[in-house]
Amino acid sequence: MTDETARGRRRDAQRNAQAILDAAAAVFVESGVQAPVREVADRAGVGMGTLYRHFPTRADLVVAVYRHQVDAAAAAGPTLLRDSATPAAALHAWVTLFVEFLVTKHGLADALQGDTERFSALHQLLTDRLVPVCAELLDAAAPQGAPVEAYAFLRGIGNLCIGGAAPGYDPERLAHLLVDGALAASGS
């Protein structure tokens, strides 16, 4: 095999892995993390063998999607802050992304089948990557000082997302009310 052929195969494998991650994220939003992996493979346009070559278990796929989405949320913060009309608009846009991320994670612990070490590592990743982004957004939107610490703010949003499946319950709306309250309390 030539070097060019090998590079082409690696690029193809990277495209497949990305397509699987994107498809899994969409399927998990619609059907939860317990959705059939066949649905993920079909949406990604790959066979089951390709899916399992990249992600040997459901837990591997769920963890990879989780990590991918944490990275995307972390990258979105500075971009939104730069591109939004106001820091408050950036914070609201980022909270929307964060809520979308959280509501797809119901059933995560079940998908990891009691792997508390892996679950703890994912929680630590979320904390390490997203608390600083949230703090930056809160500081920009509430220059007089946010009335709440970023970690507590994210926990509050997380708690609002727990009841997301109940009829009439809208965690995103409630999260934005929390943002508005925090900004009002800061005098912004």
Protein Blocks (a to p, Z undefined) as FASTA:
>chain_A
ZZklmmmmmmmmmmmmmmmmmmmmmmmmmnojkbcfklmmmmnopafklmmmmmmbfklm
mmmmmmmmmmmmmmmmmmmmmmmmbfklmmmmmmmmmmmmmmmmgoklmmnnopaklmmm
mmmmmmmmmmmmmmmmmmmmmmnopabdfklmmmmmmmmmmmmmpghiafklmmmmmmmm
mmmmnoZZ
